[in-house]
Amino acid sequence: MKSVGINGYGTIGKRVADAVDCQDDMKIVGVTKRTPDFEAKMAVSKGYDLYIAAPEREKLFNDAGIEISGTIDDLYDQLDIIVDCTPGGIGAKNMDNIYREKGLKAIFQGGEKHDAIGKSFNSFTNFEDAQGADYVRVVSCNTTGLCRTLNPIDELAGIKKVRAVMVRRGSDPGQIKSGPINAIVPNPPTVPSHHGPDVQTVMYGLNIITMALLVPTTIMHQHNLMVELKDSVGVDDVIDKLESTSRVLLLETEKGIDSTATVMEYARDIGRPRGDLFEIAVWKESLNIVDNELFYMQAIHQESDVVPENVDAIRAMLEMESDPSKSIEKTNRNMGISG
């Protein structure tokens, strides 16, 4: 049973904590917070030992009546690995200033730069490269979504090139200080966006160019993909491949799932905690092949799709499992993800 800590019990951190907690080969030793907010109280109510990320804030937690188990310095020596879910840029500083000194393995999120961490991770594309690694960055929610569907397509027919438009949510549901209110924002206005190069950190040599927009929604991202194939296959072949691919769902507009709103309603209706959708939702009707170019649309739940990848990264880095399919299957089973 491996001991795991979560540095930053926020949008991603609390989900990773729950995902680790339901595994049978690892356990949560503690989570950290800087602010004595409702998430800190929820962590304690769930039975997680809570450590203060900023020791000088201890009085704030005491005044709020939130029980703490110590400061983050008290947590490090209890861990086999830490999952850093702090805001972008902070994780790399933690690696350089703390984790290296303590000889502590760490996983970082997509907000960190690949070059700063040195290695990026996706469960399906480069699991083996993370075996025994000290520091790994789980790629972003959008990159995870792209890899989940492009990898099986590449296995099926080979990929000559990918062109994709990322329609991104303006902010997460809980954020009120960012995001367009009545606008569509080129983000960035230059081409390519960073998403294509990010995919290449885990799908080596893939020919991919992306561009991105921000739109006034909070619940999901949406991707429009155009994939030129090496081999000739039919739409039914692609459907069969994606239907047999773990953490991918083919959903149909004719059955009422005709928007990102109804995708999220579907996640709630199947009883997912927080309404999370760990899978990538592909609209079945969007799949089409014209002159050996595959077109499709997919939806990404940015708050949760990277969560199972964090669990798989733990197994790879701690050399708990060498076969990615076995780790993926175990993670899925324990998290209630079908396929």
Buried (B, 14 or more C-beta within 10 A) or exposed (E): EBBBBBBBBBBBBBBBBBBBBBBEBBEBBBBBBBBBEEBBBEBBEBEBBBBBBEEEBBEBBEEEEBEBBBBBEBBBEBBBBBBBBBEEEBBBEBBEEBBEEEEBBBBBBBBBBBEBBBBBBBBBBBBEBBEEBBBBBBBBBBBBBBBBBBBBBBEBBEBEBBBBBBBBBBBBBEEEEEBBEEEEBEBEEEEBBBBBBBBBBBBEEBEBBBBBBBBBBBBBBBBBBBBBBEEEBEBEBBBEBBBEBBBBBBBEEEEEBBBBEBBBBBBEEEEBEBBBBBBBBBBBBBBEBEEBBBBBBBBBBBBBBBBBBBBBBBBBBBEBBEEBEEBBBBBBEBBEBEE
